[in-house]
């Protein structure tokens, strides 16, 4: 006579147990993959994304991915056909060490503004200066000259906004004097091959704000049409 359940594997978490931030992050990653693969449209993705961040139990999280294949899995007959496929949409392949040459390593706003967005290249070191002005650096569709880039921000009675996509490794080291370097939201788990962005500098009576938003088009799509509206 054998003990019941002797050869069973690890037990799944009980549905009524509270979910952790790490559990929510894992579900969000699966939702992003499903969007990139075309399994979810943008409205479905946004609805489930909001639900994931507000879910409190495993049961609530489980309903968000119940109709999706397990991470890394593919339906029968698809895996073999895709074995030699190109890197998955959403990967960082081709966006580091190449792309559009960096036109300048400095952006300056004196009682004015500057903007860098779309398909541009972030050099190894980029200087952004805002004096009685404002600037915007959007890295969601950018290429990166190096795996690690440094963005040196000087905001004096002005502001600089930096937008990064989820999965990028962001290290904020700036100093605020009657000002602040503010990163309100986590970028989530670092994506494989993602760049590291070091934000440093000085904010004096000003601010540097780091925001996390989904990209308008996913990496690897080049100049194709936007897949989504901006969050």
N, C-alpha and C positions, 0 to 999 in steps of 0.2 A: 504494500500500500504506500503510495507516494503522497507527499504533502501537496495539497492543492496550491497551484501557482508557483511551484518550486522552480519551474523552467521559464517563467515569464520574464520579459525584459523590464526595463525601467518603467515605472508607472507614469502616465501622463498627469499633468497638474489637474487638480480637481477644478471643475468649471467655476465653482463659487469662490475660489481663492482670488485674492487681490493680485492684479497684474503689476509688474514693476515697469520703470522707465525703459529698461533694456528689452522687456517683452514688447512694449509698444513700438520701440525702434525697429525691432525685427519685423513686425507686421508692416510698418511703413516702408521698409526696404522691399518687401514682397509686392506691395502695392505699386511702388515705383517701377519695379521690373515688369509688372503686368501692364502698366500704362505704356512703357517703352515697347513691349511686344505686341501691343494692339489688343490685348485681352480686355482692357477697360478703356472707355472713352474718358474725355477730360471731366465731364460732369460727374461720372461715377467715381473717378479718382478723387476729386475734390471732396465729394460727399463722404467717401470712406476714410480719407485722410483726416478730416475733422472728427469723424467718429472714433478713429484710432487714438487720437490724442486726448479724447474725453472718456475713453473706456476705462472702467475700474476693475473689471474681472476678466479671467481667461475666457469665460463664456461669451462676453461681449466682443472680445478680440477675435475669437474663433469664427464668428459669423461673417467677419469682414473678408476672410480668405477661404471660406468653405468651398467656393466654386472655382478656386484657382489651383493649378498644379503645385506640388511641393517645390520648394526652392531648389533650382538646379535640375528639375525634372522636365521631361517633355512627353507629350502624348505618344502612344505606341505608333511606330512607323516614322516618327519625325526625327528622333534622335540620330538615326543612322544617316538620314539625308542631310542633317545639319552639321555633321561631324567636321566637315572641311569648310564650314561657313566663315565669313569674316567676323571680326570682333563684334560682340553684341552692341546694339544701339544703346547708348548710355555709357559706354566705356570711354576711357581717356586716351585710347590709342590714337595717335596722330595729332594730338593737341599740345604736346609738350616737345619743345626743341625744334619747332617749325612753324609753319603758317605764315600769315602776313607779316613782313618785317616791321619791327617797331619803328614808328616814325619819329618818336621822341621819348626820352626818358624823364621828361618833366612836364607837369601841367601847372599853370599859374593863373590864379584869379585874384586880381586886385580891384576891389569894388566892382566885380563882375563875376562871371562863372565859367566853368569848364565842364566838359563831359567826354567820357570815353565809354563806348558801349558797342555791342555788336561784335563783328569779327575783327578784333584788334589783337595785337600781341603785347603781352605784359613783359617788359624786359626784366633781367635779373634783379635790378634795383630801379625803382620808380619813385620819383619825388613829386609830391602833390602839395601845393601851397595855396592856401586861401586866406587872404587878408581883406576883411570887410567884404567878403564874397563867399561863394559856395561852389562846390565841385561834386561831380558824380562819377564814380568808377564802377562800371558794371562788368563783372568777370564771368557772367553766366555763359557767354558764347565766345569768350576770349581764348586765344592760344597763349602758351607760356614758354618764354625763351628757355627757362630752366625748370627743373623739378621743384626747386625752392626759390621763391621770389620774395623780395623785401619791398614793401610799400611804405615809404617814409612820408608821414603827413605832418604838415605844419599848419595849424588852424588858429589864426589870431583874429578874434572877433568875427569869426566866420565858421563855416561848417563844411565837412567833407563826408559824403556817404559812399560806402563801399558795399556792393551787393555781390554775394557769392552763392553758388548753387550748393545744395546739400551734398555732403560727402567730402568736401574740401577740408583739409587740415588747416585751421586758422589759429595763429598764435598772436595774441594782442599784447604788445609790450609798451604802448605809448604812455606818456605822462600827461596828466591833466592838472593845470593850475587855474583854479576858478573856471574849469572846463572839464571835459571828460572824454575818454575813449569808451564807447558803450557797445557791448555785444549782448543783446537781449536774448537771442535764441541760439540754441545749439545747432551745429551743422550736422549732427547725427554721427553715426559710425563713419570712419574714414573709408572712402571707396578705394578698391584696389587700383593702384597706379595714379591716384589723384595727386595734384600738386600740393605743396605746403606754402601757405601765404602768411608771411610775417608782417604784421602791421605795427609800425613803431612811429616815434615822433613826439610832438608837443602840441597840446591844445591849451591855449591861453585865452580865457574869455571866449572860448569856442568849443566845438565838439567834433568828434569823429565817430560816426555811427556805422557799425557793421551789421548788415541785414542778410538774412538767408531766405532765398526765394528759388522756386523751381525755375529751370531755364525755359525760355520761350520755345526753343527747339533743342532737342537732345543732342549731345556730342556725337559726332560721326555723321550727321545728316548734311553737313556742308551748308550750301546756300538754299536748301529746300524751303518749302512753305512752313510757316509756323504751325506747330502741332496743337498749340494751346494759347489761351489768352493769359496775360500776366496775372499772377495771384495778387 
